[in-house]
Amino acid sequence: MYKLRFCFEKNGPAAYISHLDLMKALQRSFVRAGIPVKYSQGFNPHIEMSIVVPLSTGYETRCDLCDLDLTADALPEHFAEDLNAVMPMGMKVLYAGPADRPVREICYCAYEILLPEGDAAAMAALFTRPVLLEKRSKRGRREVDLRDYIKELSFVTEGDKTLCRCVLAAGNDPLNPMYLTQALKKQGLVPEDAAARYIRTEILDENGQIFWKK
């Protein structure tokens, strides 16, 4: 059995595929591509796979990770090419290799947030002091200082947009980048009805290095 981890991008309309539908779309693609996937035992066998760091619906990504068990002893020679030929529009495999690092080593995710044109300096200045918001999780709601979850943060004006680049906590207590947008709206730095575009650019370890690359 070969434990595979592959990185894929999900852009455009594919960003609006829900997590459950994403799993189904990948499973169908594995079958169509003839990938030798491993199935669970029991009355309702299913493909043994997982999305390592699931994203909210509507978020684009240049780095989504899927772990998949194969019945083969090695990575199929044309795995990426065969899968890309049948993947839904907007999804593409970028890398495939062994799943040799434990998921617990993931500490951060990097994002780009596209916002309406605004005062980039004022946006950056907001996060030089405590930024308190109510954070929701499976454990309930609590007030947090967003700065405790931010490793890197910058704002620049690009044309008619403001681009925020950030590296935020992942793992057991992650921060969704929408909280940054909420904080900016709360301070009047972004219009309340403005729509933001979220793009995850990378998944990182505790040293800020790309998790899936050795």
MDAnalysis code that builds the backbone (N, CA, C; Angstrom):
import MDAnalysis as mda
import numpy as np

u = mda.Universe.empty(642, n_residues=214, atom_resindex=np.repeat(np.arange(214), 3), trajectory=True)
u.add_TopologyAttr("name", ["N", "CA", "C"] * 214)
u.add_TopologyAttr("resid", np.arange(1, 215))
u.add_TopologyAttr("resname", ["MET", "TYR", "LYS", "LEU", "ARG", "PHE", "CYS", "PHE", "GLU", "LYS", "ASN", "GLY", "PRO", "ALA", "ALA", "TYR", "ILE", "SER", "HIS", "LEU", "ASP", "LEU", "MET", "LYS", "ALA", "LEU", "GLN", "ARG", "SER", "PHE", "VAL", "ARG", "ALA", "GLY", "ILE", "PRO", "VAL", "LYS", "TYR", "SER", "GLN", "GLY", "PHE", "ASN", "PRO", "HIS", "ILE", "GLU", "MET", "SER", "ILE", "VAL", "VAL", "PRO", "LEU", "SER", "THR", "GLY", "TYR", "GLU", "THR", "ARG", "CYS", "ASP", "LEU", "CYS", "ASP", "LEU", "ASP", "LEU", "THR", "ALA", "ASP", "ALA", "LEU", "PRO", "GLU", "HIS", "PHE", "ALA", "GLU", "ASP", "LEU", "ASN", "ALA", "VAL", "MET", "PRO", "MET", "GLY", "MET", "LYS", "VAL", "LEU", "TYR", "ALA", "GLY", "PRO", "ALA", "ASP", "ARG", "PRO", "VAL", "ARG", "GLU", "ILE", "CYS", "TYR", "CYS", "ALA", "TYR", "GLU", "ILE", "LEU", "LEU", "PRO", "GLU", "GLY", "ASP", "ALA", "ALA", "ALA", "MET", "ALA", "ALA", "LEU", "PHE", "THR", "ARG", "PRO", "VAL", "LEU", "LEU", "GLU", "LYS", "ARG", "SER", "LYS", "ARG", "GLY", "ARG", "ARG", "GLU", "VAL", "ASP", "LEU", "ARG", "ASP", "TYR", "ILE", "LYS", "GLU", "LEU", "SER", "PHE", "VAL", "THR", "GLU", "GLY", "ASP", "LYS", "THR", "LEU", "CYS", "ARG", "CYS", "VAL", "LEU", "ALA", "ALA", "GLY", "ASN", "ASP", "PRO", "LEU", "ASN", "PRO", "MET", "TYR", "LEU", "THR", "GLN", "ALA", "LEU", "LYS", "LYS", "GLN", "GLY", "LEU", "VAL", "PRO", "GLU", "ASP", "ALA", "ALA", "ALA", "ARG", "TYR", "ILE", "ARG", "THR", "GLU", "ILE", "LEU", "ASP", "GLU", "ASN", "GLY", "GLN", "ILE", "PHE", "TRP", "LYS", "LYS"])
u.atoms.positions = np.array([
    [0.847, -1.209, 0.000],
    [0.000, 0.000, 0.000],
    [0.874, 1.248, 0.000],
    [0.491, 2.234, -0.763],
    [1.237, 3.491, -0.882],
    [0.374, 4.625, -0.340],
    [0.931, 5.373, 0.608],
    [0.220, 6.536, 1.153],
    [0.628, 7.766, 0.363],
    [-0.316, 8.299, -0.383],
    [-0.065, 9.391, -1.322],
    [-0.581, 10.718, -0.768],
    [0.146, 11.761, -1.036],
    [-0.342, 13.118, -0.749],
    [-0.167, 13.939, -2.022],
    [-1.243, 14.561, -2.482],
    [-1.094, 15.406, -3.657],
    [-1.646, 16.802, -3.388],
    [-1.019, 17.755, -4.038],
    [-1.398, 19.164, -3.919],
    [-2.148, 19.554, -5.183],
    [-3.271, 20.243, -5.011],
    [-4.034, 20.670, -6.177],
    [-4.578, 22.070, -5.962],
    [-4.831, 22.755, -7.060],
    [-5.419, 24.085, -7.005],
    [-6.911, 23.989, -7.280],
    [-7.642, 24.975, -6.782],
    [-9.103, 25.000, -6.953],
    [-9.506, 26.458, -7.134],
    [-9.856, 26.820, -8.353],
    [-10.110, 28.217, -8.689],
    [-11.411, 28.376, -9.464],
    [-11.835, 29.629, -9.625],
    [-13.035, 29.916, -10.400],
    [-14.260, 29.243, -9.809],
    [-15.134, 28.698, -10.652],
    [-16.359, 28.057, -10.157],
    [-16.084, 26.914, -9.183],
    [-14.932, 26.261, -9.311],
    [-14.606, 25.134, -8.431],
    [-14.478, 25.570, -6.968],
    [-14.222, 26.856, -6.732],
    [-14.109, 27.351, -5.363],
    [-15.426, 27.234, -4.609],
    [-16.520, 27.136, -5.339],
    [-17.842, 27.098, -4.711],
    [-18.370, 25.675, -4.515],
    [-17.503, 24.689, -4.736],
    [-17.859, 23.309, -4.443],
    [-17.754, 23.115, -2.928],
    [-18.812, 22.634, -2.301],
    [-18.779, 22.394, -0.856],
    [-17.803, 21.270, -0.533],
    [-17.443, 21.146, 0.739],
    [-16.474, 20.123, 1.135],
    [-16.977, 18.726, 0.771],
    [-18.237, 18.443, 1.057],
    [-18.790, 17.128, 0.758],
    [-18.787, 16.861, -0.742],
    [-19.187, 17.858, -1.535],
    [-19.201, 17.680, -2.990],
    [-17.784, 17.583, -3.555],
    [-16.829, 18.254, -2.898],
    [-15.435, 18.143, -3.325],
    [-14.945, 16.709, -3.151],
    [-15.270, 16.108, -2.012],
    [-14.879, 14.719, -1.773],
    [-15.485, 13.808, -2.845],
    [-16.755, 14.032, -3.158],
    [-17.417, 13.206, -4.171],
    [-16.792, 13.415, -5.544],
    [-16.469, 14.676, -5.876],
    [-15.873, 14.975, -7.185],
    [-14.507, 14.305, -7.320],
    [-13.714, 14.338, -6.250],
    [-12.406, 13.689, -6.293],
    [-12.555, 12.174, -6.418],
    [-13.473, 11.601, -5.664],
    [-13.679, 10.156, -5.724],
    [-14.070, 9.718, -7.133],
    [-14.980, 10.467, -7.754],
    [-15.369, 10.131, -9.136],
    [-14.172, 10.246, -10.082],
    [-13.347, 11.262, -9.843],
    [-12.175, 11.462, -10.699],
    [-11.177, 10.320, -10.543],
    [-10.979, 9.839, -9.314],
    [-10.068, 8.711, -9.099],
    [-10.528, 7.497, -9.905],
    [-11.828, 7.224, -9.863],
    [-12.370, 6.062, -10.575],
    [-12.207, 6.235, -12.082],
    [-12.552, 7.426, -12.592],
    [-12.452, 7.671, -14.037],
    [-11.017, 7.579, -14.532],
    [-10.076, 8.008, -13.686],
    [-8.668, 8.003, -14.086],
    [-8.009, 6.643, -13.877],
    [-8.738, 5.714, -13.280],
    [-8.174, 4.384, -13.056],
    [-7.121, 4.347, -11.971],
    [-7.217, 5.251, -10.992],
    [-6.252, 5.285, -9.892],
    [-6.522, 4.090, -8.966],
    [-5.500, 3.321, -8.598],
    [-5.697, 2.128, -7.755],
    [-5.923, 2.496, -6.288],
    [-7.095, 3.046, -6.006],
    [-7.402, 3.515, -4.654],
    [-7.756, 2.356, -3.733],
    [-7.542, 2.568, -2.437],
    [-7.875, 1.563, -1.438],
    [-9.246, 1.890, -0.837],
    [-10.078, 0.874, -0.695],
    [-11.408, 1.032, -0.107],
    [-11.423, 0.477, 1.315],
    [-12.260, 1.076, 2.141],
    [-12.442, 0.592, 3.500],
    [-13.202, -0.734, 3.474],
    [-13.177, -1.442, 4.588],
    [-13.903, -2.706, 4.708],
    [-15.297, -2.445, 5.287],
    [-16.178, -3.432, 5.216],
    [-17.493, -3.297, 5.828],
    [-18.612, -3.272, 4.805],
    [-19.815, -2.956, 5.282],
    [-21.015, -2.976, 4.435],
    [-21.070, -1.796, 3.461],
    [-20.451, -0.672, 3.840],
    [-20.463, 0.519, 2.980],
    [-19.032, 0.965, 2.687],
    [-18.320, 0.224, 1.856],
    [-16.919, 0.581, 1.574],
    [-16.802, 1.943, 0.902],
    [-15.773, 2.692, 1.289],
    [-15.529, 3.997, 0.684],
    [-14.034, 4.182, 0.485],
    [-13.684, 5.092, -0.412],
    [-12.270, 5.369, -0.699],
    [-11.637, 6.016, 0.528],
    [-10.490, 5.494, 0.940],
    [-9.805, 6.023, 2.115],
    [-8.983, 7.240, 1.708],
    [-9.520, 8.419, 2.031],
    [-8.903, 9.679, 1.638],
    [-9.306, 10.765, 2.623],
    [-8.592, 11.866, 2.611],
    [-8.964, 13.004, 3.447],
    [-8.381, 14.276, 2.851],
    [-9.103, 15.387, 3.022],
    [-8.582, 16.706, 2.686],
    [-7.877, 17.213, 3.932],
    [-6.611, 17.524, 3.814],
    [-5.778, 17.791, 4.991],
    [-6.206, 19.044, 5.740],
    [-6.402, 20.154, 5.037],
    [-6.819, 21.413, 5.672],
    [-8.011, 21.959, 4.888],
    [-9.229, 21.526, 5.221],
    [-10.408, 21.945, 4.450],
    [-10.591, 23.461, 4.456],
    [-11.119, 23.967, 3.345],
    [-11.371, 25.400, 3.182],
    [-12.865, 25.697, 3.232],
    [-13.201, 26.930, 3.570],
    [-14.588, 27.370, 3.503],
    [-15.030, 27.430, 2.048],
    [-16.295, 27.165, 1.804],
    [-16.849, 27.262, 0.450],
    [-16.706, 28.688, -0.075],
    [-16.268, 28.820, -1.304],
    [-16.073, 30.134, -1.905],
    [-14.637, 30.613, -1.879],
    [-13.774, 29.899, -1.148],
    [-12.356, 30.265, -1.096],
    [-11.609, 29.554, -2.218],
    [-10.788, 30.299, -2.934],
    [-9.911, 29.702, -3.931],
    [-8.642, 29.211, -3.246],
    [-7.913, 28.338, -3.912],
    [-6.666, 27.862, -3.329],
    [-5.660, 27.474, -4.399],
    [-4.427, 27.821, -4.135],
    [-3.319, 27.350, -4.966],
    [-2.644, 26.162, -4.289],
    [-3.191, 25.775, -3.140],
    [-2.612, 24.673, -2.397],
    [-3.673, 24.016, -1.520],
    [-4.319, 22.983, -2.058],
    [-5.170, 22.103, -1.268],
    [-4.455, 20.765, -1.231],
    [-4.488, 20.085, -0.102],
    [-3.788, 18.819, 0.039],
    [-4.777, 17.689, 0.286],
    [-4.585, 16.595, -0.425],
    [-5.412, 15.407, -0.251],
    [-4.505, 14.214, 0.038],
    [-4.815, 13.478, 1.113],
    [-4.116, 12.236, 1.427],
    [-4.964, 11.070, 0.947],
    [-4.321, 10.118, 0.305],
    [-5.051, 9.029, -0.356],
    [-4.253, 7.739, -0.237],
    [-4.918, 6.669, 0.174],
    [-4.275, 5.359, 0.247],
    [-4.480, 4.620, -1.073],
    [-3.379, 4.073, -1.614],
    [-3.435, 3.307, -2.851],
    [-3.143, 1.838, -2.568],
    [-3.664, 0.981, -3.408],
    [-3.341, -0.444, -3.296],
    [-1.995, -0.742, -3.949],
    [-1.493, 0.167, -4.760],
    [-0.196, -0.002, -5.413],
    [0.927, 0.211, -4.406],
    [2.128, -0.225, -4.758],
    [3.291, -0.076, -3.879],
    [4.082, 1.190, -4.171],
    [3.705, 1.911, -5.213],
    [4.428, 3.126, -5.582],
    [3.461, 4.083, -6.274],
    [3.884, 5.331, -6.413],
    [3.082, 6.335, -7.103],
    [2.936, 5.971, -8.571],
    [1.709, 5.867, -9.096],
    [1.527, 5.593, -10.531],
    [2.286, 6.604, -11.387],
    [2.895, 6.122, -12.447],
    [3.802, 6.947, -13.257],
    [3.154, 8.220, -13.772],
    [1.906, 8.139, -14.240],
    [1.251, 9.306, -14.827],
    [0.069, 9.762, -13.968],
    [0.241, 9.705, -12.661],
    [-0.852, 10.025, -11.743],
    [-1.438, 11.409, -12.020],
    [-0.603, 12.457, -12.034],
    [-1.089, 13.828, -12.203],
    [-1.757, 14.016, -13.563],
    [-1.119, 13.510, -14.611],
    [-1.677, 13.678, -15.952],
    [-3.023, 12.969, -16.088],
    [-3.103, 11.744, -15.576],
    [-4.342, 10.976, -15.694],
    [-5.467, 11.626, -14.897],
    [-5.148, 12.129, -13.703],
    [-6.188, 12.733, -12.867],
    [-6.623, 14.087, -13.427],
    [-5.671, 14.882, -13.898],
    [-6.012, 16.197, -14.452],
    [-6.923, 16.076, -15.674],
    [-6.823, 14.971, -16.385],
    [-7.633, 14.781, -17.591],
    [-9.119, 14.623, -17.269],
    [-9.436, 14.277, -16.011],
    [-10.846, 14.026, -15.658],
    [-11.334, 14.877, -14.494],
    [-10.480, 15.735, -13.957],
    [-10.871, 16.583, -12.820],
    [-11.867, 17.647, -13.276],
    [-12.736, 18.131, -12.371],
    [-13.658, 19.223, -12.719],
    [-12.902, 20.477, -13.141],
    [-13.557, 21.310, -13.946],
    [-12.958, 22.568, -14.388],
    [-12.563, 23.415, -13.187],
    [-11.363, 23.964, -13.224],
    [-10.879, 24.803, -12.132],
    [-10.050, 24.054, -11.109],
    [-9.915, 22.740, -11.279],
    [-9.107, 21.925, -10.369],
    [-7.964, 21.278, -11.144],
    [-6.760, 21.296, -10.549],
    [-5.598, 20.746, -11.240],
    [-4.570, 20.261, -10.232],
    [-4.056, 19.057, -10.420],
    [-2.998, 18.516, -9.568],
    [-1.686, 19.215, -9.907],
    [-0.992, 19.690, -8.872],
    [0.275, 20.385, -9.057],
    [1.477, 19.547, -8.633],
    [1.246, 18.635, -7.690],
    [2.338, 17.835, -7.133],
    [1.750, 16.559, -6.552],
    [2.502, 15.468, -6.613],
    [2.097, 14.221, -5.970],
    [3.343, 13.519, -5.442],
    [3.231, 12.965, -4.237],
    [4.362, 12.282, -3.624],
    [3.914, 11.539, -2.378],
    [4.866, 11.019, -1.619],
    [4.512, 10.257, -0.418],
    [3.995, 11.156, 0.703],
    [3.041, 10.649, 1.475],
    [2.525, 11.374, 2.641],
    [3.418, 11.045, 3.831],
    [4.616, 11.609, 3.818],
    [5.614, 11.214, 4.809],
    [5.779, 12.201, 5.967],
    [4.948, 13.245, 6.010],
    [4.989, 14.166, 7.148],
    [3.646, 14.132, 7.860],
    [3.634, 14.031, 9.190],
    [2.354, 14.017, 9.906],
    [1.647, 15.362, 9.814],
    [0.330, 15.310, 9.696],
    [-0.473, 16.519, 9.542],
    [-0.307, 17.461, 10.741],
    [0.006, 16.915, 11.904],
    [0.161, 17.761, 13.102],
    [1.292, 18.787, 12.964],
    [2.169, 18.626, 11.967],
    [3.262, 19.574, 11.761],
    [2.810, 20.825, 11.010],
    [1.565, 20.855, 10.551],
    [1.027, 22.059, 9.905],
    [0.724, 23.094, 10.973],
    [1.275, 24.290, 10.820],
    [1.088, 25.354, 11.810],
    [0.456, 26.616, 11.239],
    [0.647, 26.880, 9.954],
    [0.164, 28.126, 9.357],
    [-0.374, 27.893, 7.944],
    [-1.228, 28.815, 7.521],
    [-1.648, 28.884, 6.121],
    [-1.429, 30.315, 5.637],
    [-0.971, 30.456, 4.410],
    [-0.770, 31.771, 3.804],
    [-1.947, 32.082, 2.881],
    [-2.384, 33.339, 2.920],
    [-3.542, 33.766, 2.117],
    [-3.264, 35.086, 1.423],
    [-4.008, 35.310, 0.366],
    [-4.167, 36.633, -0.227],
    [-5.639, 37.000, -0.122],
    [-5.905, 38.222, 0.321],
    [-7.281, 38.718, 0.415],
    [-7.373, 39.946, -0.481],
    [-8.249, 39.891, -1.472],
    [-8.458, 41.034, -2.366],
    [-9.639, 41.845, -1.857],
    [-9.377, 43.100, -1.527],
    [-10.370, 44.009, -0.955],
    [-10.555, 45.207, -1.870],
    [-11.639, 45.964, -1.707],
    [-11.789, 47.204, -2.474],
    [-10.647, 48.168, -2.140],
    [-10.354, 49.069, -3.069],
    [-9.294, 50.048, -2.834],
    [-9.574, 50.822, -1.549],
    [-8.531, 50.952, -0.726],
    [-8.670, 51.662, 0.534],
    [-7.320, 52.177, 1.010],
    [-7.267, 52.628, 2.255],
    [-6.048, 53.160, 2.839],
    [-5.219, 52.003, 3.383],
    [-4.272, 51.517, 2.588],
    [-3.473, 50.357, 2.976],
    [-2.684, 50.615, 4.253],
    [-2.161, 51.827, 4.417],
    [-1.380, 52.158, 5.615],
    [-2.254, 52.102, 6.860],
    [-3.479, 52.633, 6.760],
    [-4.391, 52.607, 7.907],
    [-4.802, 51.180, 8.245],
    [-4.966, 50.345, 7.216],
    [-5.317, 48.947, 7.461],
    [-4.202, 48.240, 8.220],
    [-2.965, 48.462, 7.790],
    [-1.830, 47.842, 8.476],
    [-1.706, 48.358, 9.904],
    [-1.949, 49.663, 10.092],
    [-1.822, 50.267, 11.418],
    [-2.832, 49.693, 12.398],
    [-4.000, 49.275, 11.905],
    [-5.022, 48.715, 12.782],
    [-4.484, 47.537, 13.579],
    [-3.634, 46.742, 12.944],
    [-3.162, 45.514, 13.583],
    [-1.886, 45.720, 14.396],
    [-1.518, 46.969, 14.638],
    [-0.400, 47.253, 15.539],
    [-0.887, 47.402, 16.980],
    [-2.183, 47.341, 17.194],
    [-2.778, 47.399, 18.528],
    [-3.784, 46.261, 18.656],
    [-4.251, 45.972, 19.859],
    [-5.186, 44.852, 20.025],
    [-6.403, 44.963, 19.104],
    [-6.750, 43.844, 18.469],
    [-7.915, 43.772, 17.593],
    [-8.804, 42.657, 18.148],
    [-9.802, 43.040, 18.919],
    [-10.639, 42.073, 19.618],
    [-11.899, 41.763, 18.818],
    [-12.139, 40.464, 18.589],
    [-13.341, 40.004, 17.898],
    [-13.785, 38.688, 18.524],
    [-15.065, 38.395, 18.368],
    [-15.579, 37.112, 18.830],
    [-15.249, 36.047, 17.788],
    [-14.559, 35.017, 18.217],
    [-14.156, 33.924, 17.329],
    [-15.021, 32.704, 17.623],
    [-15.555, 32.110, 16.557],
    [-16.403, 30.931, 16.691],
    [-15.623, 29.674, 16.327],
    [-15.864, 28.616, 17.074],
    [-15.237, 27.329, 16.792],
    [-16.130, 26.228, 17.336],
    [-15.712, 24.987, 17.151],
    [-16.487, 23.858, 17.667],
    [-16.562, 23.905, 19.192],
    [-15.610, 24.605, 19.803],
    [-15.595, 24.685, 21.262],
    [-16.438, 25.844, 21.793],
    [-17.073, 26.572, 20.879],
    [-17.929, 27.672, 21.306],
    [-17.431, 29.012, 20.789],
    [-17.829, 30.066, 21.469],
    [-17.455, 31.432, 21.082],
    [-16.633, 32.067, 22.188],
    [-15.636, 32.837, 21.788],
    [-14.850, 33.559, 22.780],
    [-14.198, 34.765, 22.120],
    [-13.936, 35.783, 22.905],
    [-13.275, 36.973, 22.376],
    [-11.775, 36.731, 22.331],
    [-11.177, 37.059, 21.206],
    [-9.738, 36.861, 21.023],
    [-9.121, 38.130, 20.436],
    [-7.812, 38.231, 20.577],
    [-7.046, 39.273, 19.909],
    [-6.497, 38.655, 18.626],
    [-6.937, 39.143, 17.480],
    [-6.541, 38.549, 16.204],
    [-5.023, 38.511, 16.031],
    [-4.334, 39.436, 16.665],
    [-2.875, 39.487, 16.502],
    [-2.202, 38.217, 17.013],
    [-2.849, 37.511, 17.947],
    [-2.277, 36.273, 18.475],
    [-2.252, 35.168, 17.433],
    [-2.984, 35.343, 16.340],
    [-3.093, 34.315, 15.302],
    [-2.356, 34.706, 14.022],
    [-1.741, 35.883, 14.018],
    [-1.114, 36.399, 12.800],
    [0.404, 36.275, 12.888],
    [0.998, 35.575, 11.925],
    [2.454, 35.469, 11.853],
    [3.031, 36.559, 10.966],
    [2.368, 36.824, 9.833],
    [2.810, 37.866, 8.900],
    [1.579, 38.568, 8.344],
    [1.735, 39.864, 8.060],
    [0.594, 40.636, 7.541],
    [1.089, 41.870, 6.811],
    [0.557, 42.117, 5.611],
    [0.900, 43.328, 4.865],
    [-0.272, 43.722, 3.981],
    [-0.328, 45.024, 3.648],
    [-1.372, 45.560, 2.768],
    [-0.700, 46.430, 1.717],
    [-1.088, 46.262, 0.459],
    [-0.589, 47.110, -0.622],
    [-1.738, 47.427, -1.562],
    [-1.676, 48.604, -2.183],
    [-2.683, 48.987, -3.176],
    [-2.246, 48.502, -4.546],
    [-3.123, 47.789, -5.232],
    [-2.849, 47.300, -6.578],
    [-4.028, 47.648, -7.474],
    [-3.865, 48.689, -8.284],
    [-4.952, 49.141, -9.152],
    [-6.120, 49.621, -8.324],
    [-7.290, 49.053, -8.573],
    [-8.474, 49.465, -7.835],
    [-8.764, 48.516, -6.665],
    [-7.739, 47.763, -6.232],
    [-7.894, 46.828, -5.127],
    [-6.827, 47.056, -4.061],
    [-7.127, 46.598, -2.865],
    [-6.122, 46.521, -1.809],
    [-5.834, 45.049, -1.585],
    [-4.569, 44.666, -1.680],
    [-4.176, 43.277, -1.522],
    [-3.598, 43.072, -0.134],
    [-4.194, 42.163, 0.604],
    [-3.676, 41.766, 1.912],
    [-2.989, 40.421, 1.760],
    [-1.743, 40.353, 2.174],
    [-1.037, 39.073, 2.239],
    [-0.835, 38.734, 3.712],
    [-1.199, 37.527, 4.096],
    [-1.105, 37.182, 5.505],
    [-0.749, 35.715, 5.684],
    [-0.134, 35.440, 6.824],
    [0.136, 34.074, 7.253],
    [-0.531, 33.916, 8.604],
    [-1.503, 33.009, 8.679],
    [-2.355, 32.878, 9.854],
    [-2.244, 31.484, 10.461],
    [-2.573, 31.405, 11.734],
    [-2.513, 30.137, 12.455],
    [-3.415, 29.096, 11.810],
    [-2.921, 27.868, 11.774],
    [-3.715, 26.718, 11.327],
    [-3.674, 25.692, 12.456],
    [-3.912, 24.440, 12.144],
    [-3.835, 23.419, 13.184],
    [-5.069, 23.352, 14.055],
    [-4.861, 23.164, 15.358],
    [-5.977, 22.944, 16.280],
    [-6.816, 24.190, 16.540],
    [-6.227, 25.363, 16.403],
    [-6.954, 26.612, 16.651],
    [-6.672, 27.587, 15.513],
    [-7.251, 27.336, 14.341],
    [-6.939, 28.147, 13.164],
    [-7.705, 29.463, 13.154],
    [-7.236, 30.374, 12.325],
    [-7.945, 31.637, 12.119],
    [-8.371, 31.733, 10.663],
    [-9.666, 31.861, 10.444],
    [-10.202, 32.074, 9.114],
    [-9.890, 33.511, 8.700],
    [-9.369, 33.739, 7.483],
    [-9.022, 35.107, 7.067],
    [-10.216, 36.059, 7.017],
    [-11.437, 35.524, 7.043],
    [-12.606, 36.414, 7.036],
    [-12.630, 37.299, 8.280],
    [-11.967, 36.865, 9.364],
    [-11.947, 37.682, 10.582],
    [-11.161, 38.976, 10.362],
    [-10.154, 38.935, 9.509],
    [-9.413, 40.162, 9.195],
    [-10.329, 41.148, 8.479],
    [-11.117, 40.628, 7.532],
    [-12.059, 41.483, 6.814],
    [-13.098, 42.059, 7.768],
    [-13.586, 41.244, 8.681],
    [-14.561, 41.719, 9.660],
    [-13.991, 42.844, 10.506],
    [-12.738, 42.711, 10.916],
    [-12.101, 43.754, 11.730],
    [-11.970, 45.054, 10.946],
    [-11.611, 44.949, 9.670],
    [-11.473, 46.142, 8.836],
    [-12.822, 46.827, 8.626],
    [-13.865, 46.025, 8.439],
    [-15.204, 46.592, 8.278],
    [-15.673, 47.257, 9.568],
    [-15.374, 46.652, 10.685],
    [-15.780, 47.188, 11.983],
    [-15.185, 48.570, 12.228],
    [-13.975, 48.790, 11.697],
    [-13.302, 50.084, 11.858],
    [-13.591, 51.049, 10.713],
    [-14.446, 50.670, 9.780],
    [-14.805, 51.543, 8.671],
    [-13.737, 51.664, 7.604],
    [-12.754, 50.756, 7.616],
    [-11.674, 50.805, 6.629],
    [-12.035, 50.075, 5.342],
    [-13.084, 49.272, 5.399],
    [-13.628, 48.576, 4.238],
    [-15.141, 48.734, 4.300],
    [-15.803, 49.034, 3.184],
    [-17.270, 49.171, 3.196],
    [-17.951, 47.924, 3.747],
    [-18.997, 48.120, 4.505],
    [-19.688, 47.013, 5.165],
    [-20.222, 45.988, 4.166],
    [-20.645, 46.458, 2.987],
    [-21.231, 45.550, 2.003],
    [-20.213, 45.044, 0.982],
    [-18.933, 45.325, 1.224],
    [-17.899, 44.919, 0.266],
    [-17.671, 43.413, 0.312],
    [-17.451, 42.826, -0.847],
    [-17.142, 41.401, -0.950],
    [-15.632, 41.231, -1.094],
    [-15.072, 40.335, -0.323],
    [-13.639, 40.054, -0.393],
    [-13.420, 38.748, -1.149],
    [-12.284, 38.649, -1.793],
    [-11.898, 37.416, -2.481],
    [-10.749, 36.791, -1.700],
    [-10.921, 35.523, -1.298],
    [-9.924, 34.845, -0.483],
    [-9.224, 33.759, -1.295],
    [-7.896, 33.751, -1.235],
    [-7.096, 32.774, -1.961],
    [-6.038, 32.216, -1.009],
    [-6.084, 30.916, -0.756],
    [-5.004, 30.325, 0.041],
    [-3.834, 30.028, -0.889],
    [-2.658, 30.495, -0.511],
    [-1.496, 30.355, -1.379],
    [-0.535, 29.267, -0.936],
    [-0.568, 28.912, 0.368],
    [0.355, 27.866, 0.821],
    [-0.040, 27.324, 2.181],
    [0.452, 26.135, 2.496],
    [0.303, 25.492, 3.802],
    [1.709, 25.306, 4.350],
    [1.945, 25.750, 5.593],
    [3.300, 25.884, 6.124],
    [3.491, 25.152, 7.448],
    [4.747, 24.824, 7.760],
    [5.071, 24.223, 9.048],
    [5.458, 25.309, 10.046],
    [5.931, 24.921, 11.228],
    [6.214, 25.883, 12.284],
    [7.340, 26.847, 11.927],
    [8.185, 26.472, 10.984],
    [9.286, 27.331, 10.556],
    [8.917, 28.214, 9.363],
    [7.652, 28.152, 8.961],
    [7.214, 28.934, 7.813],
    [7.630, 28.334, 6.486],
    [8.041, 27.062, 6.504],
    [8.435, 26.373, 5.272],
    [7.237, 25.613, 4.696],
    [7.244, 25.418, 3.385],
    [6.148, 24.712, 2.722],
    [6.036, 23.306, 3.289],
    [4.879, 22.963, 3.796],
    [4.687, 21.710, 4.506],
    [4.922, 20.485, 3.628],
    [4.414, 20.523, 2.405],
    [4.423, 19.325, 1.572],
    [5.694, 19.153, 0.743],
    [6.643, 20.098, 0.878],
    [7.915, 19.974, 0.177],
    [9.016, 19.644, 1.189],
    [9.869, 18.717, 0.837],
    [10.976, 18.353, 1.726],
    [12.049, 19.427, 1.689],
])
